[in-house]
Amino acid sequence: YVNSDYIQAIKDSTINNGPYYILAPGVAMPHARPECGALKTGMSLTLLKREVKFADDDEGIRLLIGLSAANADSHIGAIQALSELLCEEEALSALLAAKSEKQLADIIAFA
């Protein structure tokens, strides 16, 4: 859904602006502007076995939600629904504790 320019834009933005895309404890949504190489709108989920930190004093991230938006408006509904889900402590805990792709998908589908 993205090209290599999009990935580089995320890296460059992180270096220049820090991890502005941390949404909730343990959750980040790396993304870039549509014109940076988004080919179509979509999301991906990656649950890490070990958390990563952007800086020593940052809380660790375990769930990465990759976002590709083909235009500025196409992803608003998905982000709103996801934001609501991440505000629910029980759902957030379940996402971070998931052990499989199916568990992640089920948590999001039934939320």
N, C-alpha and C positions, 0 to 999 in steps of 0.2 A: 503493500500500500504506500510505501515511501521509497525514494531513491537515496543514494549515498550522500547527496547534498543535505538531505533532511537530517540524517544522523549527524553529520558534521555540524549543522546548525545547532543541534541540541548540545553537542559537546562544547562548541564555542560559547553559547549562551550560558552554560553552566560555569565555565571558566570565568566569564566576564561578570555574571550576575549572581552566581551561587545557585544552590538548588531551590529556586523559587517555586518549583512544582511539587514540593512536599505538601500533600493534602491533609494528612492525618498522621498520628503516630504510627510509624511502620509502613506508610503508604506514600508512594511518589508517582506522579504522572508526567514523565518526561515528554515534551512536545516542542514543536517549533511552529512558526507561522506557515500557513498553507503555501505561500509562494516559495518557500525554502525547499520544496520537493515532495509535498504531499500529493500523491497520485489519485487517491480516493479516500473516503472517510471510513475509519474503522478503529477498533481498539484491540489491544492484545493484553493478556495477563501473564505475568511471570512471577511465580512465587519462589523465592530463593531459599535454599536450605540454610544458608548462613546469612545473617544480615550484613548490609554494607553501610558504611558511614561516609558522608561527604566531607566531614571535618571531625576532628577528635571530640568536639563538644556536642556534635549532633546526635540525635537519637537514631538508632539503626533502622534501616529500611529493609523490609522483607518482601513487600508486594510492589511490583512495578506495573503500572498500567500505561502501556504505550498508546499514545493517541496520534492519529493522523486525521486531519480535517482538510478536506479538499477546498473548503471555503470557510469564511469566518463564521457563518451561521449554521452549518450543517451538523455540528457536534454539540450544540447548546443543550438540546433535550437529553442527550446521553450524559453529559456532564452534570446536569441538574439531578437526574435520577441517581447517578453515582454518588454525588455529594450527599444526598439524602440518606443513602445507604451507609456511607461512611460516618454519618453523624450518630447512627445507632450503634451504641457500644457493643451490644450482643452480636450484631452482624459483622462489625469490624473485627472482633475477637475471633469469630468463626472463619472469616476470610484468612486471617493471619495464621490460624491453626490448621487450615486445610492441608490435606496430604496428597491430593490428586487434582488433576484437571477437572474431573467430573464433580468433585466436591465444590471447587470454585464456581463452576458454571451453575450448579444447583443452588448455591447460596445467592448468587446474583439473580437467577431466574425466579426464585421463590420469594425474593425480598419485596 
